[in-house]
């Protein structure tokens, strides 16, 4: 049995996650046309929270956690873009939208995690 270096698993997962994040943002930017609300960042954070919770709750092995959890979900999701987007919306004077965006990101991620728990513990 060959053991793969955890750093290689994380790196491979991160490459996939980064490409998926880029594609998600590009796709959602193209179909929404709404530049005020960062749909791409919102989507990757919610979906990534769901996937990470599925991996965690399902009892996946260490290699899967490195590949999917740390690697793919780590590069797919983004706290930094979320933070910058929130500040950008706030600075553009749309304070209610900034607060809404922060709240729906947090609640959406929690709902994604809750859904993962529900699905994996059935």
NORFENNOR-V823710 format. One record per residue. N is the residue number from 1. PHI is phi as a letter, one per 20 degrees, with the letter a starting at -180 (none if undefined). OMEGA is omega in degrees with one decimal (999 if undefined). D_FIRST is the distance of its C-alpha to the first C-alpha in Angstrom with 2 decimals. Layout:
BEGIN
N PHI OMEGA D_FIRST
N PHI OMEGA D_FIRST
END
This chain:
BEGIN
1 none -179.9 0.00
2 e 176.8 3.79
3 d 179.4 6.51
4 e 178.0 9.73
5 g 179.9 12.91
6 g 179.6 15.12
7 f 178.0 18.02
8 f 177.1 16.54
9 f 178.9 15.96
10 f -179.8 19.51
11 f 178.6 20.92
12 f 178.0 19.66
13 f 179.9 20.97
14 f 178.2 24.14
15 f 179.0 24.84
16 f -179.4 24.75
17 f -179.8 26.82
18 f 178.3 29.36
19 f 178.4 29.91
20 f 178.5 30.36
21 f 178.2 32.76
22 g -179.4 34.75
23 f 179.7 34.99
24 f 178.9 36.04
25 f -179.8 38.71
26 f -179.8 39.99
27 f -177.0 40.21
28 f 175.5 41.96
29 f -178.8 44.27
30 f -176.2 45.28
31 e -177.0 46.11
32 e -177.1 47.71
33 m -179.0 49.96
34 e -178.0 50.48
35 e -179.2 50.00
36 f -176.1 51.15
37 d -177.3 48.18
38 f -177.6 44.63
39 f -178.8 43.06
40 f 179.8 39.86
41 f 177.4 39.12
42 g -177.0 40.09
43 f -178.6 37.83
44 f 179.4 34.68
45 f 179.6 35.28
46 f -179.4 35.81
47 f 179.0 32.99
48 f 176.8 30.56
49 f 177.5 31.70
50 f -177.1 31.13
51 f 179.1 27.57
52 f 178.0 26.64
53 f 177.8 28.25
54 f 180.0 26.41
55 f -177.0 23.02
56 f -175.1 24.31
57 f -176.9 26.13
58 f 178.9 23.59
59 m 179.8 21.24
60 g 179.6 18.49
61 f -177.2 15.37
62 g -179.4 15.37
63 f 179.0 13.49
64 f 178.0 16.14
65 f 177.4 18.86
66 f -175.9 18.05
67 f -173.6 17.96
68 e -175.9 20.80
69 f -177.2 22.72
70 f -176.1 23.00
71 f -173.2 22.45
72 f -178.3 24.08
73 f 179.3 26.56
74 f 179.9 27.36
75 e 180.0 28.51
76 f -179.2 29.93
77 e -176.1 32.21
78 b 173.0 34.90
79 e -177.2 37.12
80 f 178.2 38.79
81 f 176.4 39.98
82 g -179.0 41.14
83 f 180.0 43.15
84 f 178.5 44.66
85 g -179.2 45.52
86 f 179.2 47.24
87 f 179.7 49.28
88 f 178.6 50.17
89 f 179.6 51.48
90 f -178.5 53.39
91 f 175.7 54.91
92 f 174.7 56.00
93 n -179.2 58.17
94 e -173.9 56.40
95 f 178.1 55.77
96 f 177.8 55.53
97 f 178.3 52.82
98 f 178.4 50.91
99 f 177.8 51.07
100 f -179.4 50.14
101 f 178.7 47.14
102 f -178.4 45.88
103 f -177.2 46.45
104 f 173.9 44.83
105 f -179.3 41.71
106 f -178.7 41.37
107 f 178.0 42.31
108 f 177.9 40.24
109 f 178.2 37.09
110 f 176.9 37.97
111 f 176.2 38.65
112 f 178.2 35.30
113 f 178.3 33.61
114 f 177.9 35.91
115 f 178.2 35.12
116 f 177.2 31.37
117 f 179.8 32.04
118 f -178.1 34.29
119 f -174.0 31.92
120 e -179.7 28.81
121 d 177.8 30.78
122 f 999 32.62
END
